[in-house]
C-alpha cells in the first residue's frame, strides 16, 4: 500500500515514548487503554511500564480476601508507576445498588488489609480524585486524618459504611468535633458523599466556601441542615443534589447553630431535590432563592398535590429569568406501582407556569396531567411560550388526543407568528398574545391503554406524521400497564 513504511522497533518505541511523555498527555487513561497498548508487542509493554501518565488513572474493584498479599503487591506496583504524577484513584468501581450481607464484599482485598492505611494514605500527596468505600475503623481513621493530608485533592466520591446490618455511627459528639480531613484541602471543589450512618454533612467540615459541586442524594438530611449547607456554599456552588426530609423545624443535633432566613444561590445552575415528609409545610422554599438556575429537578416521595405545588412555587419562581429545564417526579411505591392521577385546579398549575416563561423543557409526574383551558393557554403561548420539549402522562386516551391536538395548534400558532399579521387583525388580539411562540418539537406521552385504544391512537399519530401536520415534531407514545 502506498505510504506504508517499514520502521525499526527502536523507532516505534521512540514514537510511543514521545506520545505518552510529551506535553499535554492524557489526564486519565482507562485500564482498557493500557491493556490495548500492552498487546501490541513485547517492546511496547516494556515502555508502557515507564510511562507515568498511563498510570494516573487506577481502578481497584472489590475482591475476596483470597490472595490478598498478591493483590496488595499489584496495587503498589501500579501506583508507583505513576512516579508522582496526579493520581485518579477509584476503589469503588462496580458498587452494588444494594448493600451486601458482608461488609467485606465491598472492599478491594476483601477486608484482609486496611485500604486506607495500605493504599490511600501512602499516596495521598498525589491524589487528585478519590472514589472509595470506607468501612469499620477506616471511617473514623479517614475523617480524623490531619489537615493537609490531601494537598491536591479536587474531587471525592466516598461511601461511609460503619457496619452491616447496623449502619449507625459509633462516634460520640466529642469525636465528631475532631473530623479534620477536609478542613485544609485547598483544591477540593467537588464532593459526592454517601453517609450510610447517622453523620450529617456539616460534621464533615468541608471547605464549603470553595465547593462548586455537592451530591448528598443518598443522605436524608433535615431542612435546617440543607439550608445551612446552601448558605455556606452560596458563593461558589454551581450544581448540587440533596435529599431532604421535612419533619418540622429544629434538628436536635443542630440546636446551637443559627438558621439563616434568606439565602440567595447566585451561582447555582443545576439542582436535584429528593423530598420526603410534609412538603406543604416546608419553609425552605421561602428561604432559598435560585436566581441563576438553569436545570431543576424535584422528586417527591408521594404524588404532587396542589398544596405541594403551592409550597414549591416561590422557589421555582425565584428562577423566573433563567430556568430552562424543569423536572417534577413522583417517587413511586415500588410494591404497588401506584401513580395516582389527580387533575389540578387551573389556578394551581397556571400560576406556576406563568412564573417561568423561559422554560424550554418540562417533565411532569404521572400524578399531574394537563387538560381543559390550560391546554388552550399552552397552545397559544399564553403560558410556557418557549417550551420545546414536553414529557408527561395522559389521563386517558381522550386526554392523549387533546394533548397531540394542542401540539398541532401550537405549531400552527408559531408558524402564523412567523408571517406578517394581516391588516384585518385587531390591535387587541395582537397585544394579547406573546411576541413569539416556539413550537413543541418533542412530545413524550405515557398512556394507559387497552389494545383497541392503543391501535386507534397509534394509527392516528402515524397518520399525522405522514402528513405535514407534524413535520417538525417528534411524538413518542409509551404505554402504561392498565
C-alpha positions in Angstrom: 0.0 0.0 0.0 1.3 3.5 -0.8 2.5 5.5 2.2 3.4 2.4 4.3 6.9 2.4 5.7 8.9 -0.3 7.5 10.4 1.1 10.7 12.6 -0.5 13.3 11.4 -1.5 16.7 13.6 1.3 18.2 11.8 3.9 16.1 8.4 2.6 17.2 9.4 2.6 20.8 10.7 6.2 20.4 7.4 7.3 18.8 5.4 5.7 21.6 7.7 7.3 24.2 7.1 10.8 22.9 3.4 10.2 22.6 3.0 9.4 26.3 5.6 11.7 27.8 5.5 14.9 25.8 3.4 17.9 27.0 -0.3 17.6 27.5 -0.6 13.9 28.0 -4.0 12.3 28.5 -5.2 13.2 32.0 -6.7 9.8 32.7 -6.1 6.6 30.7 -8.5 3.8 31.4 -7.3 0.3 32.1 -8.5 -0.8 28.6 -6.1 1.6 27.0 -3.1 0.2 28.9 -4.2 -3.3 28.1 -4.5 -2.5 24.4 -1.1 -0.9 24.2 0.4 -3.8 26.1 -0.9 -6.2 23.5 0.8 -4.6 20.5 4.2 -6.2 21.1 6.6 -7.0 24.0 8.7 -3.9 23.3 5.7 -1.6 23.8 4.8 -3.5 27.0 8.3 -2.6 28.4 7.9 1.1 27.5 4.3 1.1 28.9 5.7 0.4 32.4 7.8 3.5 32.4 5.0 5.9 31.1 3.7 7.7 34.2 0.8 9.4 32.5 -0.7 6.0 31.6 -0.8 5.1 35.3 -2.6 8.2 36.5 -6.0 6.5 36.5 -6.1 3.4 38.6 -9.2 1.3 39.4 -9.3 -1.5 42.0 -12.7 -3.4 42.1 -13.9 -5.3 45.2 -12.4 -8.7 45.6 -12.3 -11.6 48.1 -9.7 -11.9 50.8 -8.1 -14.8 48.9 -4.6 -13.9 47.6 -4.8 -10.5 49.3 -1.0 -10.3 49.6 -0.6 -10.6 45.8 -3.4 -8.1 45.3 -1.7 -5.6 47.6 1.6 -6.1 45.7 -0.2 -5.4 42.4 -1.7 -2.2 43.9 1.8 -1.0 45.0 3.3 -1.8 41.6 0.6 0.1 39.6 0.6 3.1 41.9 4.3 3.5 41.9 4.4 3.6 38.1 2.8 7.0 38.3 6.1 8.3 39.6 4.4 11.3 41.4 2.0 12.2 38.5 -1.5 13.4 39.5 -3.4 10.3 40.6 -7.1 9.4 39.9 -7.9 6.6 42.3 -11.1 4.5 42.1 -11.7 1.9 44.8 -15.4 1.6 44.5 -15.9 0.6 40.8 -18.9 -1.7 40.5 -20.5 -0.6 43.7 -23.8 -2.7 44.0 -27.1 -0.9 44.2 -27.9 -2.6 47.5 -25.5 -3.4 50.4 -24.3 -7.0 50.5 -24.7 -9.2 53.6 -21.0 -8.9 54.4 -19.2 -5.5 54.5 -16.0 -7.2 53.3 -17.7 -7.9 50.0 -17.4 -4.2 49.2 -13.6 -4.0 49.6 -10.6 -4.5 47.4 -8.7 -7.3 49.2 -11.9 -8.5 50.9 -11.1 -6.7 54.2 -7.8 -8.6 54.7 -6.0 -5.2 54.9 -6.9 -1.6 55.5 -7.5 0.1 52.2 -6.9 3.5 53.9 -3.6 2.6 55.5 -2.2 0.4 52.7 -3.3 2.2 49.6 -4.9 5.7 50.1 -2.7 7.2 52.8 0.8 6.3 51.3 -0.2 8.1 48.0 -2.4 10.9 49.5 0.0 13.6 48.4 -0.6 12.8 44.7 -4.4 12.0 44.7 -6.5 14.5 42.7 -9.6 12.4 42.5 -10.6 9.7 45.1 -13.5 7.3 44.9 -13.6 4.7 47.6 -15.6 2.7 50.2 -14.6 3.2 53.8 -15.8 0.6 56.3 -15.4 -0.1 60.0 -12.4 1.5 61.6 -11.3 3.1 58.3 -14.3 5.5 58.6 -13.0 7.2 61.8 -9.4 6.9 60.8 -10.1 8.7 57.5 -12.2 11.5 59.0 -9.6 12.3 61.6 -6.6 12.4 59.2 -4.5 15.5 59.8 -5.2 18.7 57.9 -3.3 19.0 54.7 -3.2 15.2 54.1 -4.6 15.7 50.6 -2.9 18.9 49.2 -4.0 18.4 45.6 -7.4 16.7 46.1 -10.1 18.1 43.8 -12.9 15.5 43.8 -14.2 12.8 46.2 -16.8 10.1 45.8 -16.9 8.3 49.1 -19.2 5.7 50.7 -19.0 5.7 54.5 -20.4 2.3 55.9 -19.6 1.6 59.5 -21.0 -1.9 59.6 -23.7 -4.1 58.1 -26.5 -4.5 59.1 -26.2 -1.9 61.9 -25.3 1.3 60.0 -25.4 3.6 62.9 -22.3 5.6 63.6 -20.4 4.8 66.8 -19.0 8.3 67.1 -19.6 10.4 70.2 -20.3 14.1 70.0 -16.7 14.9 71.0 -15.3 12.6 68.3 -17.5 14.3 65.7 -15.8 17.6 66.6 -12.4 16.2 65.6 -13.1 15.4 62.0 -10.4 17.3 60.1 -9.6 15.5 56.8 -11.3 18.1 54.7 -10.5 21.2 56.7 -7.4 22.2 54.8 -8.0 20.8 51.3 -7.2 23.9 49.2 -8.2 22.4 45.9 -11.3 20.4 46.8 -14.3 21.6 44.9 -16.5 18.5 44.2 -17.9 16.1 46.8 -20.3 13.2 46.4 -20.6 11.6 49.8 -22.8 8.7 50.9 -23.2 8.6 54.6 -24.7 5.2 55.5 -24.7 6.1 59.2 -26.2 9.0 61.2 -23.5 11.5 60.5 -24.7 14.7 58.8 -22.9 16.7 56.2 -22.0 19.7 58.4 -20.0 17.4 60.7 -17.6 16.6 57.8 -16.3 20.2 57.8 -16.0 20.5 54.1 -14.5 23.7 52.7 -18.0 25.0 51.9 -16.9 28.3 50.5 -15.0 26.8 47.6 -17.3 23.9 46.8 -18.7 24.0 43.2 -20.4 20.6 43.2 -22.1 18.8 46.1 -24.1 15.5 46.0 -25.8 14.3 49.1 -28.5 12.4 47.3 -28.2 9.4 49.5 -28.1 11.3 52.7 -31.5 12.1 54.2 -30.9 15.4 55.9 -33.2 17.8 57.8 -34.5 21.1 56.3 -32.3 23.1 58.7 -29.1 21.3 57.7 -29.8 21.8 54.0 -30.4 25.5 54.4 -27.1 25.9 56.3 -25.2 23.9 53.7 -26.6 26.1 51.0 -25.8 29.3 52.9 -22.2 28.2 53.5 -21.7 27.3 49.8 -23.7 30.1 48.3 -20.7 32.0 46.9 -19.4 29.0 44.8 -21.9 26.2 44.4 -22.8 25.5 40.7 -24.5 22.1 40.9 -26.0 20.1 43.8 -28.2 17.2 44.9 -29.9 17.0 48.3 -32.3 14.5 49.9 -34.5 16.4 52.4 -36.9 15.0 55.0 -39.4 17.6 56.2 -40.1 16.9 59.9 -40.7 20.3 61.2 -38.2 23.0 62.1 -35.4 22.2 64.5 -32.7 19.5 64.4 -31.7 18.3 67.9 -28.1 17.8 66.8 -28.1 21.3 65.5 -29.7 23.4 68.2 -26.9 26.0 68.7 -26.4 27.0 65.0 -28.3 30.0 63.7 -30.6 29.1 60.8 -30.3 31.8 58.0 -33.7 33.2 56.9 -32.6 34.4 53.5 -30.2 32.6 51.2 -29.6 33.5 47.5 -27.7 31.0 45.4 -26.4 33.3 42.7 -24.1 30.7 41.1 -26.3 27.6 41.3 -27.2 26.3 37.8 -28.2 22.7 38.3 -30.1 21.3 41.3 -31.8 18.0 42.2 -34.0 17.8 45.3 -35.4 14.5 46.7 -38.2 15.3 49.1 -39.8 13.4 51.9 -42.3 14.2 54.6 -44.8 17.0 54.5 -43.7 19.2 51.6 -46.6 21.6 52.0 -45.2 22.6 55.4 -41.7 23.3 54.2 -40.1 26.7 54.8 -37.0 26.0 52.7 -38.8 27.1 49.5 -39.5 30.5 51.1 -36.0 30.9 52.5 -33.8 30.0 49.5 -33.7 31.8 46.1 -32.2 30.4 42.9 -32.0 33.3 40.5 -29.4 31.7 38.2 -31.0 28.2 38.0 -31.0 26.5 34.6 -31.9 22.9 35.3 -34.1 22.0 38.3 -35.4 18.5 39.2 -37.7 18.0 42.2 -38.7 14.4 43.3 -41.5 13.9 45.8 -41.9 10.8 47.9 -45.6 10.9 47.3 -47.6 12.4 44.5 -47.7 16.1 43.8 -50.9 17.6 45.2 -52.0 21.2 44.8 -50.6 22.2 48.2 -47.2 20.8 47.2 -47.1 22.9 44.1 -48.1 25.9 46.1 -45.2 25.2 48.5 -42.5 24.9 45.8 -43.9 27.7 43.6 -42.0 30.5 45.3 -38.8 28.6 45.0 -39.3 27.9 41.3 -40.5 31.5 40.7 -37.2 32.8 42.0 -35.6 31.4 38.9 -38.1 33.1 36.5 -35.5 34.8 34.4 -33.2 31.8 33.9 -34.9 28.4 34.4 -34.9 26.4 31.1 -35.4 22.8 32.3 -37.9 21.7 35.0 -38.4 18.0 36.0 -41.1 17.1 38.6 -41.1 13.4 39.5 -43.2 11.1 41.8 -41.1 8.6 43.8 -43.3 5.6 43.2 -44.2 3.0 45.8 -42.3 0.1 44.1 -44.6 -2.5 45.7 -47.9 -1.1 44.4 -46.6 0.9 41.4 -49.4 3.4 42.1 -49.3 6.7 40.3 -52.5 8.5 41.4 -53.8 10.8 38.8 -55.4 14.0 40.0 -56.5 16.9 37.9 -55.1 20.1 39.5 -57.1 23.2 39.6 -56.4 25.6 36.7 -55.0 28.3 39.1 -52.8 25.8 41.0 -50.6 25.0 38.0 -51.1 28.0 35.7 -49.6 30.4 38.3 -46.5 28.1 38.4 -46.2 28.0 34.6 -46.6 31.8 34.3 -43.7 32.3 36.6 -41.2 30.5 34.3 -41.6 32.0 30.8 -38.1 30.9 29.7 -38.8 27.2 30.2 -37.7 25.0 27.3 -38.0 21.5 28.8 -40.8 20.3 31.1 -41.3 16.8 32.6 -44.4 16.3 34.7 -45.0 13.4 37.1 -47.7 10.8 36.4 -49.8 12.4 39.2 -50.3 15.6 37.2 -52.0 15.8 33.8 -52.9 18.7 31.7 -56.3 19.4 30.2 -59.0 22.0 29.5 -58.2 25.7 29.4 -54.6 25.0 30.3 -54.1 23.2 27.0 -55.6 26.3 25.3 -53.1 28.6 27.1 -50.1 26.4 26.1 -51.3 26.1 22.5 -51.4 29.9 22.1 -48.3 30.5 24.1 -50.1 32.4 26.9 -48.0 30.2 29.2 -44.7 28.5 28.5 -44.1 30.3 25.2 -40.5 29.0 24.8 -41.4 25.3 25.5 -39.8 22.9 23.1 -39.9 19.5 24.9 -42.9 18.2 26.9 -42.9 14.8 28.7 -45.9 13.8 30.7 -48.6 11.2 31.3 -52.1 11.3 29.8 -55.1 10.7 32.0 -56.9 8.8 29.3 -56.8 8.1 25.5 -59.1 11.2 25.1 -56.7 13.3 27.0 -53.8 12.0 24.8 -55.7 13.0 21.7 -56.2 16.5 23.1 -52.5 16.8 24.0 -51.5 15.9 20.5 -54.0 18.4 19.1 -52.6 21.1 21.4 -49.1 20.5 19.9 -50.5 20.8 16.3 -52.3 24.0 17.2 -49.2 25.4 18.8 -47.2 24.6 15.7 -49.7 26.5 13.6 -49.6 29.4 16.0 -45.8 29.5 15.9 -46.0 29.4 12.1 -48.6 32.2 11.9 -46.5 34.4 14.1 -43.5 34.0 11.7 -45.6 35.7 9.0 -46.7 39.3 9.0 -50.0 39.9 10.6 -52.9 40.7 8.2 -54.4 44.2 8.2 -57.7 42.7 9.5 -56.1 41.5 12.7 -57.2 43.6 15.6 -54.7 45.5 17.7 -56.1 43.9 20.9 -55.6 40.4 19.5 -52.0 41.1 18.6 -51.2 42.7 22.0 -52.9 39.9 23.9 -50.6 37.2 22.5 -46.9 36.7 23.2 -44.4 38.2 20.8 -43.1 34.7 20.0 -44.3 31.2 20.5 -41.9 28.3 19.9 -43.4 25.1 18.5 -43.1 21.9 20.6 -40.6 19.7 18.8 -40.8 16.7 21.1 -43.8 15.2 22.9 -43.4 12.1 25.1 -46.7 10.6 26.3 -47.3 7.8 28.7 -50.8 6.5 28.3 -52.8 3.7 30.0 -54.4 2.0 27.0 -56.3 -1.2 26.2 -55.3 -2.9 23.0 -58.1 -1.3 20.9 -57.4 2.2 22.1 -53.7 1.8 21.6 -54.2 0.8 18.0 -56.5 3.8 17.3 -54.1 6.3 18.9 -51.0 4.9 17.3 -52.7 4.8 13.9 -53.9 8.4 14.2 -50.4 9.7 15.3 -48.7 7.8 12.5 -51.2 9.3 10.0 -50.3 12.8 11.3 -46.6 12.0 11.0 -47.0 11.0 7.4 -48.8 14.3 6.6 -47.5 17.8 7.1 -49.2 18.3 10.4 -46.3 17.0 12.5 -43.4 17.5 10.1 -41.3 19.4 12.7 -42.5 17.4 15.8 -41.5 14.0 17.2 -44.2 12.3 19.2 -43.4 9.1 21.2 -46.1 7.0 22.9 -45.3 4.8 25.9 -48.0 2.6 27.3 -48.5 2.2 31.0 -49.9 -1.1 32.2 -53.6 -0.8 32.8 
